[in-house]
Amino acid sequence: MDERRATVLRAVVENFIESAQPVGSAAVLSKTGLDVSPATVRNDLAALEAGGYLAQPHTSAGRIPTESGYRYFVDGLGPGSLDSAEVQQVRAFFAHAQGQIEELLSDTSRLLSDLTEYAAMVVAPSHDGDTIRSAQLVDLGGGRLLVVLVMSSGAVERTYVDVYSSPGLVAAAQGPATGAASAVLNEALTGRARSRRMAVRETGDAATDALVAAALSALAADEPASGELYVGGTSKITEQFEAVSSLRSVLSVLEEQLMVVTLLHSLVDRGLSVAIGSETGMQPLAECSVVVAPYQVDGETVGSVGLLGPTRMDYSKALAAVHTVSRRLTASLGDGDGAGVPAGVSRANLN
């Protein structure tokens, strides 16, 4: 493709993204300022259509981009950037982020959607290969106990222990055995994988052993799902599609957590930051594009953030938003300046 036709193609894509209307030669000339005649531009449009980059909905209409046209456009994009207000919005969000990692990831999906007006997706760290970095049994008072696990991915798990199932447990929880049980759990579980069966050798002290057993039982019943998905801005996707059937297909996909998690993992594994239409490999997303980037803990990819929108999405803005948020999320989980590390997670536990 020569330089002029590449310029014409970019103009068509940009105009269509802005207007959602077929683009003619007059609009191309207005946007590009090319010093050529309308007839020359029409010839270029016809050539781009013949090459599979553009399509003409009707004989007298202008052109719209095809998947190949979008792909050529996206491959030629620079890194892109958010404006100063948006950059400050992201910085402020991570500087003040509070709570455990699940809350952080859920809020991050809403932030990403607010920046772009598309549906945003954040995949939580997978527990495959995850190990326990520290374990604590915390006395909340009134006989209430909480097991807190800090995982190697940076995830913090909190599980309540039901001590009221036995009078002996209630008494143990109100005595000094809680501290001893916490020390036993931390020593026995640190460095081990999170699983439903985590046996710990008994100490010989009845109260301590009873509390340890109760904590392990609670953990077994509360094992989290791996790679949980957080979706923000689902309502905003309704404004992006005119056809009800298309919207229904997109929403049905977003409801299938495993399907979306698998898709984002696949794109990251393939080294793709943008999948357009059929490139997603999912027929219900034939009119959609997905923009994705991984985030890391200790230099290892543990999850991903992404956007789902129509194929005529603002790719430059979407790419800038996804990559900015993924970098800040990586930093907040321990690989950067530490801003926004969730409460209850120390730097020592994350690095």
Contacts in CASP RR format, 6 or more apart in sequence:
PFRMAT RR
TARGET T0000
AUTHOR 0000-0000-0000
METHOD contacts of the structure
MODEL  1
MDERRATVLRAVVENFIESAQPVGSAAVLSKTGLDVSPATVRNDLAALEA
GGYLAQPHTSAGRIPTESGYRYFVDGLGPGSLDSAEVQQVRAFFAHAQGQ
IEELLSDTSRLLSDLTEYAAMVVAPSHDGDTIRSAQLVDLGGGRLLVVLV
MSSGAVERTYVDVYSSPGLVAAAQGPATGAASAVLNEALTGRARSRRMAV
RETGDAATDALVAAALSALAADEPASGELYVGGTSKITEQFEAVSSLRSV
LSVLEEQLMVVTLLHSLVDRGLSVAIGSETGMQPLAECSVVVAPYQVDGE
TVGSVGLLGPTRMDYSKALAAVHTVSRRLTASLGDGDGAGVPAGVSRANL
N
1 9 0 8 1.000
1 72 0 8 1.000
4 34 0 8 1.000
4 36 0 8 1.000
4 44 0 8 1.000
5 44 0 8 1.000
5 47 0 8 1.000
5 48 0 8 1.000
6 72 0 8 1.000
7 32 0 8 1.000
7 34 0 8 1.000
8 28 0 8 1.000
8 32 0 8 1.000
8 34 0 8 1.000
8 41 0 8 1.000
8 44 0 8 1.000
8 45 0 8 1.000
8 48 0 8 1.000
9 48 0 8 1.000
9 53 0 8 1.000
9 54 0 8 1.000
9 65 0 8 1.000
9 69 0 8 1.000
9 72 0 8 1.000
9 73 0 8 1.000
10 73 0 8 1.000
11 23 0 8 1.000
11 27 0 8 1.000
11 28 0 8 1.000
11 31 0 8 1.000
11 32 0 8 1.000
12 23 0 8 1.000
12 24 0 8 1.000
12 28 0 8 1.000
12 45 0 8 1.000
12 48 0 8 1.000
12 54 0 8 1.000
12 63 0 8 1.000
12 64 0 8 1.000
12 65 0 8 1.000
13 65 0 8 1.000
13 69 0 8 1.000
13 70 0 8 1.000
13 73 0 8 1.000
14 31 0 8 1.000
15 21 0 8 1.000
15 23 0 8 1.000
15 27 0 8 1.000
15 28 0 8 1.000
15 31 0 8 1.000
16 22 0 8 1.000
16 23 0 8 1.000
16 64 0 8 1.000
16 65 0 8 1.000
16 312 0 8 1.000
17 312 0 8 1.000
17 313 0 8 1.000
17 314 0 8 1.000
17 315 0 8 1.000
20 312 0 8 1.000
22 56 0 8 1.000
22 57 0 8 1.000
22 58 0 8 1.000
22 61 0 8 1.000
22 62 0 8 1.000
22 63 0 8 1.000
22 64 0 8 1.000
23 62 0 8 1.000
23 63 0 8 1.000
23 64 0 8 1.000
24 41 0 8 1.000
24 45 0 8 1.000
24 62 0 8 1.000
24 63 0 8 1.000
25 38 0 8 1.000
25 41 0 8 1.000
25 42 0 8 1.000
25 45 0 8 1.000
26 38 0 8 1.000
28 34 0 8 1.000
28 41 0 8 1.000
28 45 0 8 1.000
29 36 0 8 1.000
29 38 0 8 1.000
29 41 0 8 1.000
34 41 0 8 1.000
45 54 0 8 1.000
45 62 0 8 1.000
45 63 0 8 1.000
48 54 0 8 1.000
48 63 0 8 1.000
49 55 0 8 1.000
49 56 0 8 1.000
49 63 0 8 1.000
51 68 0 8 1.000
52 66 0 8 1.000
52 68 0 8 1.000
52 69 0 8 1.000
53 65 0 8 1.000
53 66 0 8 1.000
53 68 0 8 1.000
53 69 0 8 1.000
53 72 0 8 1.000
54 63 0 8 1.000
54 64 0 8 1.000
54 65 0 8 1.000
54 66 0 8 1.000
54 69 0 8 1.000
55 63 0 8 1.000
55 64 0 8 1.000
55 65 0 8 1.000
55 66 0 8 1.000
56 62 0 8 1.000
56 63 0 8 1.000
56 64 0 8 1.000
57 64 0 8 1.000
65 73 0 8 1.000
65 311 0 8 1.000
65 312 0 8 1.000
67 276 0 8 1.000
67 277 0 8 1.000
67 278 0 8 1.000
67 279 0 8 1.000
67 311 0 8 1.000
70 276 0 8 1.000
70 289 0 8 1.000
70 311 0 8 1.000
70 315 0 8 1.000
71 276 0 8 1.000
71 279 0 8 1.000
73 315 0 8 1.000
74 274 0 8 1.000
74 276 0 8 1.000
74 315 0 8 1.000
77 315 0 8 1.000
77 316 0 8 1.000
77 319 0 8 1.000
78 316 0 8 1.000
79 319 0 8 1.000
79 320 0 8 1.000
79 323 0 8 1.000
80 316 0 8 1.000
80 319 0 8 1.000
80 320 0 8 1.000
81 87 0 8 1.000
81 320 0 8 1.000
82 90 0 8 1.000
82 115 0 8 1.000
82 317 0 8 1.000
82 320 0 8 1.000
82 321 0 8 1.000
82 324 0 8 1.000
86 115 0 8 1.000
86 321 0 8 1.000
87 324 0 8 1.000
89 111 0 8 1.000
89 114 0 8 1.000
89 115 0 8 1.000
90 111 0 8 1.000
90 115 0 8 1.000
90 324 0 8 1.000
90 325 0 8 1.000
90 328 0 8 1.000
91 328 0 8 1.000
91 339 0 8 1.000
93 107 0 8 1.000
93 108 0 8 1.000
93 111 0 8 1.000
93 328 0 8 1.000
94 328 0 8 1.000
94 329 0 8 1.000
94 331 0 8 1.000
94 332 0 8 1.000
94 339 0 8 1.000
94 340 0 8 1.000
95 339 0 8 1.000
95 340 0 8 1.000
96 340 0 8 1.000
97 104 0 8 1.000
97 107 0 8 1.000
97 332 0 8 1.000
97 340 0 8 1.000
97 342 0 8 1.000
98 340 0 8 1.000
98 342 0 8 1.000
98 343 0 8 1.000
99 342 0 8 1.000
99 343 0 8 1.000
99 344 0 8 1.000
100 155 0 8 1.000
100 156 0 8 1.000
100 158 0 8 1.000
100 342 0 8 1.000
100 343 0 8 1.000
100 344 0 8 1.000
100 345 0 8 1.000
101 124 0 8 1.000
101 125 0 8 1.000
101 154 0 8 1.000
101 155 0 8 1.000
101 156 0 8 1.000
101 333 0 8 1.000
101 342 0 8 1.000
101 345 0 8 1.000
102 124 0 8 1.000
102 155 0 8 1.000
102 228 0 8 1.000
102 230 0 8 1.000
103 342 0 8 1.000
104 329 0 8 1.000
104 332 0 8 1.000
104 340 0 8 1.000
104 342 0 8 1.000
105 122 0 8 1.000
105 124 0 8 1.000
105 230 0 8 1.000
106 122 0 8 1.000
106 230 0 8 1.000
106 232 0 8 1.000
108 120 0 8 1.000
108 122 0 8 1.000
108 230 0 8 1.000
108 305 0 8 1.000
108 325 0 8 1.000
108 329 0 8 1.000
109 120 0 8 1.000
109 121 0 8 1.000
109 122 0 8 1.000
109 230 0 8 1.000
109 231 0 8 1.000
109 232 0 8 1.000
109 233 0 8 1.000
109 305 0 8 1.000
110 120 0 8 1.000
110 232 0 8 1.000
110 233 0 8 1.000
111 120 0 8 1.000
111 325 0 8 1.000
112 120 0 8 1.000
112 122 0 8 1.000
112 232 0 8 1.000
112 305 0 8 1.000
112 306 0 8 1.000
112 307 0 8 1.000
112 321 0 8 1.000
112 322 0 8 1.000
112 325 0 8 1.000
113 119 0 8 1.000
113 120 0 8 1.000
113 232 0 8 1.000
113 233 0 8 1.000
113 236 0 8 1.000
113 307 0 8 1.000
115 317 0 8 1.000
115 321 0 8 1.000
115 325 0 8 1.000
116 307 0 8 1.000
116 314 0 8 1.000
116 317 0 8 1.000
116 318 0 8 1.000
116 321 0 8 1.000
117 236 0 8 1.000
117 239 0 8 1.000
117 240 0 8 1.000
118 233 0 8 1.000
118 236 0 8 1.000
118 237 0 8 1.000
118 240 0 8 1.000
118 307 0 8 1.000
118 308 0 8 1.000
118 309 0 8 1.000
118 313 0 8 1.000
118 318 0 8 1.000
119 231 0 8 1.000
119 232 0 8 1.000
119 233 0 8 1.000
119 234 0 8 1.000
119 236 0 8 1.000
119 237 0 8 1.000
119 250 0 8 1.000
119 254 0 8 1.000
119 307 0 8 1.000
119 308 0 8 1.000
119 309 0 8 1.000
120 231 0 8 1.000
120 232 0 8 1.000
120 233 0 8 1.000
120 305 0 8 1.000
120 306 0 8 1.000
120 307 0 8 1.000
120 308 0 8 1.000
121 229 0 8 1.000
121 230 0 8 1.000
121 231 0 8 1.000
121 232 0 8 1.000
121 254 0 8 1.000
121 260 0 8 1.000
121 264 0 8 1.000
121 304 0 8 1.000
121 305 0 8 1.000
121 306 0 8 1.000
121 307 0 8 1.000
121 308 0 8 1.000
122 229 0 8 1.000
122 230 0 8 1.000
122 303 0 8 1.000
122 304 0 8 1.000
122 305 0 8 1.000
122 306 0 8 1.000
122 329 0 8 1.000
123 227 0 8 1.000
123 228 0 8 1.000
123 229 0 8 1.000
123 230 0 8 1.000
123 261 0 8 1.000
123 264 0 8 1.000
123 265 0 8 1.000
123 303 0 8 1.000
123 304 0 8 1.000
123 305 0 8 1.000
124 155 0 8 1.000
124 227 0 8 1.000
124 228 0 8 1.000
124 229 0 8 1.000
124 230 0 8 1.000
124 303 0 8 1.000
125 151 0 8 1.000
125 153 0 8 1.000
125 154 0 8 1.000
125 155 0 8 1.000
125 227 0 8 1.000
125 297 0 8 1.000
125 302 0 8 1.000
125 303 0 8 1.000
126 153 0 8 1.000
126 226 0 8 1.000
126 227 0 8 1.000
126 302 0 8 1.000
126 303 0 8 1.000
127 151 0 8 1.000
127 153 0 8 1.000
127 155 0 8 1.000
127 194 0 8 1.000
127 224 0 8 1.000
127 226 0 8 1.000
127 227 0 8 1.000
128 226 0 8 1.000
129 152 0 8 1.000
129 193 0 8 1.000
130 151 0 8 1.000
130 152 0 8 1.000
130 153 0 8 1.000
130 155 0 8 1.000
130 193 0 8 1.000
130 194 0 8 1.000
131 151 0 8 1.000
131 152 0 8 1.000
131 191 0 8 1.000
131 192 0 8 1.000
131 193 0 8 1.000
131 194 0 8 1.000
132 149 0 8 1.000
132 150 0 8 1.000
132 151 0 8 1.000
132 152 0 8 1.000
132 189 0 8 1.000
132 190 0 8 1.000
132 191 0 8 1.000
132 192 0 8 1.000
132 193 0 8 1.000
132 194 0 8 1.000
133 150 0 8 1.000
133 151 0 8 1.000
133 152 0 8 1.000
133 154 0 8 1.000
133 190 0 8 1.000
133 191 0 8 1.000
133 349 0 8 1.000
134 149 0 8 1.000
134 150 0 8 1.000
134 186 0 8 1.000
134 190 0 8 1.000
134 349 0 8 1.000
135 147 0 8 1.000
135 148 0 8 1.000
135 149 0 8 1.000
135 150 0 8 1.000
135 182 0 8 1.000
135 185 0 8 1.000
135 186 0 8 1.000
135 188 0 8 1.000
135 189 0 8 1.000
135 190 0 8 1.000
136 147 0 8 1.000
136 148 0 8 1.000
136 182 0 8 1.000
136 185 0 8 1.000
136 186 0 8 1.000
137 145 0 8 1.000
137 146 0 8 1.000
137 147 0 8 1.000
137 161 0 8 1.000
137 178 0 8 1.000
137 179 0 8 1.000
137 181 0 8 1.000
137 182 0 8 1.000
137 185 0 8 1.000
137 211 0 8 1.000
137 215 0 8 1.000
138 145 0 8 1.000
138 146 0 8 1.000
138 147 0 8 1.000
138 148 0 8 1.000
138 182 0 8 1.000
139 145 0 8 1.000
139 173 0 8 1.000
139 178 0 8 1.000
139 179 0 8 1.000
140 146 0 8 1.000
142 173 0 8 1.000
142 174 0 8 1.000
143 163 0 8 1.000
143 170 0 8 1.000
143 173 0 8 1.000
143 174 0 8 1.000
144 160 0 8 1.000
144 163 0 8 1.000
144 173 0 8 1.000
145 160 0 8 1.000
145 161 0 8 1.000
145 163 0 8 1.000
145 173 0 8 1.000
145 178 0 8 1.000
145 211 0 8 1.000
145 214 0 8 1.000
145 215 0 8 1.000
146 158 0 8 1.000
146 159 0 8 1.000
146 160 0 8 1.000
146 161 0 8 1.000
147 157 0 8 1.000
147 158 0 8 1.000
147 159 0 8 1.000
147 160 0 8 1.000
147 161 0 8 1.000
147 185 0 8 1.000
147 215 0 8 1.000
147 218 0 8 1.000
147 219 0 8 1.000
148 156 0 8 1.000
148 157 0 8 1.000
148 158 0 8 1.000
149 156 0 8 1.000
149 157 0 8 1.000
149 159 0 8 1.000
149 189 0 8 1.000
149 194 0 8 1.000
149 219 0 8 1.000
150 156 0 8 1.000
150 345 0 8 1.000
150 349 0 8 1.000
151 157 0 8 1.000
151 194 0 8 1.000
152 191 0 8 1.000
152 297 0 8 1.000
152 298 0 8 1.000
153 297 0 8 1.000
153 302 0 8 1.000
154 297 0 8 1.000
154 302 0 8 1.000
154 333 0 8 1.000
154 334 0 8 1.000
154 345 0 8 1.000
154 349 0 8 1.000
154 350 0 8 1.000
155 224 0 8 1.000
156 342 0 8 1.000
156 344 0 8 1.000
156 345 0 8 1.000
157 194 0 8 1.000
157 222 0 8 1.000
157 224 0 8 1.000
159 215 0 8 1.000
159 218 0 8 1.000
159 219 0 8 1.000
159 222 0 8 1.000
160 218 0 8 1.000
161 173 0 8 1.000
161 211 0 8 1.000
161 214 0 8 1.000
161 215 0 8 1.000
161 218 0 8 1.000
162 214 0 8 1.000
162 218 0 8 1.000
163 169 0 8 1.000
163 170 0 8 1.000
163 172 0 8 1.000
163 173 0 8 1.000
163 211 0 8 1.000
163 214 0 8 1.000
164 170 0 8 1.000
165 214 0 8 1.000
166 210 0 8 1.000
168 207 0 8 1.000
168 210 0 8 1.000
169 210 0 8 1.000
169 211 0 8 1.000
169 214 0 8 1.000
171 207 0 8 1.000
172 178 0 8 1.000
172 207 0 8 1.000
172 208 0 8 1.000
172 210 0 8 1.000
172 211 0 8 1.000
173 211 0 8 1.000
175 207 0 8 1.000
177 205 0 8 1.000
177 207 0 8 1.000
177 208 0 8 1.000
177 210 0 8 1.000
177 211 0 8 1.000
178 211 0 8 1.000
180 203 0 8 1.000
180 205 0 8 1.000
180 208 0 8 1.000
181 208 0 8 1.000
181 211 0 8 1.000
181 212 0 8 1.000
181 215 0 8 1.000
184 200 0 8 1.000
184 203 0 8 1.000
184 208 0 8 1.000
184 212 0 8 1.000
185 200 0 8 1.000
185 212 0 8 1.000
185 215 0 8 1.000
188 198 0 8 1.000
188 200 0 8 1.000
188 201 0 8 1.000
189 198 0 8 1.000
189 200 0 8 1.000
192 198 0 8 1.000
194 219 0 8 1.000
194 223 0 8 1.000
195 223 0 8 1.000
196 219 0 8 1.000
196 220 0 8 1.000
196 223 0 8 1.000
197 220 0 8 1.000
198 216 0 8 1.000
198 219 0 8 1.000
198 220 0 8 1.000
199 216 0 8 1.000
200 212 0 8 1.000
200 216 0 8 1.000
202 209 0 8 1.000
202 212 0 8 1.000
203 209 0 8 1.000
203 212 0 8 1.000
227 261 0 8 1.000
227 303 0 8 1.000
228 257 0 8 1.000
229 257 0 8 1.000
229 260 0 8 1.000
229 261 0 8 1.000
231 254 0 8 1.000
231 260 0 8 1.000
234 251 0 8 1.000
234 254 0 8 1.000
237 247 0 8 1.000
237 250 0 8 1.000
237 251 0 8 1.000
237 254 0 8 1.000
237 308 0 8 1.000
237 309 0 8 1.000
238 247 0 8 1.000
240 309 0 8 1.000
240 310 0 8 1.000
240 313 0 8 1.000
241 247 0 8 1.000
241 250 0 8 1.000
241 287 0 8 1.000
241 310 0 8 1.000
246 287 0 8 1.000
249 284 0 8 1.000
249 285 0 8 1.000
250 284 0 8 1.000
250 285 0 8 1.000
250 288 0 8 1.000
250 308 0 8 1.000
250 309 0 8 1.000
252 284 0 8 1.000
253 259 0 8 1.000
253 260 0 8 1.000
253 282 0 8 1.000
253 284 0 8 1.000
253 285 0 8 1.000
254 260 0 8 1.000
254 308 0 8 1.000
259 282 0 8 1.000
263 280 0 8 1.000
263 281 0 8 1.000
263 282 0 8 1.000
263 290 0 8 1.000
264 290 0 8 1.000
264 292 0 8 1.000
264 304 0 8 1.000
264 306 0 8 1.000
265 304 0 8 1.000
267 273 0 8 1.000
267 275 0 8 1.000
267 280 0 8 1.000
267 290 0 8 1.000
267 292 0 8 1.000
267 304 0 8 1.000
268 292 0 8 1.000
268 293 0 8 1.000
268 294 0 8 1.000
268 301 0 8 1.000
268 303 0 8 1.000
268 304 0 8 1.000
272 279 0 8 1.000
272 292 0 8 1.000
273 291 0 8 1.000
273 292 0 8 1.000
273 293 0 8 1.000
273 319 0 8 1.000
273 322 0 8 1.000
273 323 0 8 1.000
274 289 0 8 1.000
274 290 0 8 1.000
274 291 0 8 1.000
274 292 0 8 1.000
274 315 0 8 1.000
274 319 0 8 1.000
275 281 0 8 1.000
275 289 0 8 1.000
275 290 0 8 1.000
275 292 0 8 1.000
276 289 0 8 1.000
276 311 0 8 1.000
277 285 0 8 1.000
277 286 0 8 1.000
277 287 0 8 1.000
277 288 0 8 1.000
277 289 0 8 1.000
277 311 0 8 1.000
278 286 0 8 1.000
280 288 0 8 1.000
280 289 0 8 1.000
280 290 0 8 1.000
285 308 0 8 1.000
287 310 0 8 1.000
287 311 0 8 1.000
288 308 0 8 1.000
288 309 0 8 1.000
288 310 0 8 1.000
288 311 0 8 1.000
289 308 0 8 1.000
289 309 0 8 1.000
289 310 0 8 1.000
289 311 0 8 1.000
289 313 0 8 1.000
289 315 0 8 1.000
290 306 0 8 1.000
290 307 0 8 1.000
290 308 0 8 1.000
290 309 0 8 1.000
291 306 0 8 1.000
291 307 0 8 1.000
291 313 0 8 1.000
291 315 0 8 1.000
291 318 0 8 1.000
291 319 0 8 1.000
291 322 0 8 1.000
292 304 0 8 1.000
292 305 0 8 1.000
292 306 0 8 1.000
292 307 0 8 1.000
292 322 0 8 1.000
293 304 0 8 1.000
293 305 0 8 1.000
293 306 0 8 1.000
293 322 0 8 1.000
293 323 0 8 1.000
293 325 0 8 1.000
293 326 0 8 1.000
294 301 0 8 1.000
294 303 0 8 1.000
294 304 0 8 1.000
294 326 0 8 1.000
295 301 0 8 1.000
295 302 0 8 1.000
295 303 0 8 1.000
295 304 0 8 1.000
295 305 0 8 1.000
295 326 0 8 1.000
295 327 0 8 1.000
295 329 0 8 1.000
295 330 0 8 1.000
295 333 0 8 1.000
296 302 0 8 1.000
296 330 0 8 1.000
296 333 0 8 1.000
296 335 0 8 1.000
297 330 0 8 1.000
297 333 0 8 1.000
297 334 0 8 1.000
297 335 0 8 1.000
297 350 0 8 1.000
298 334 0 8 1.000
298 335 0 8 1.000
298 350 0 8 1.000
298 351 0 8 1.000
299 335 0 8 1.000
302 333 0 8 1.000
304 326 0 8 1.000
305 322 0 8 1.000
305 325 0 8 1.000
305 326 0 8 1.000
305 329 0 8 1.000
306 322 0 8 1.000
307 313 0 8 1.000
307 318 0 8 1.000
307 321 0 8 1.000
307 322 0 8 1.000
330 336 0 8 1.000
331 337 0 8 1.000
331 338 0 8 1.000
331 339 0 8 1.000
332 338 0 8 1.000
332 339 0 8 1.000
332 340 0 8 1.000
332 341 0 8 1.000
332 342 0 8 1.000
333 341 0 8 1.000
333 350 0 8 1.000
334 341 0 8 1.000
334 347 0 8 1.000
334 350 0 8 1.000
334 351 0 8 1.000
338 347 0 8 1.000
341 347 0 8 1.000
341 350 0 8 1.000
END
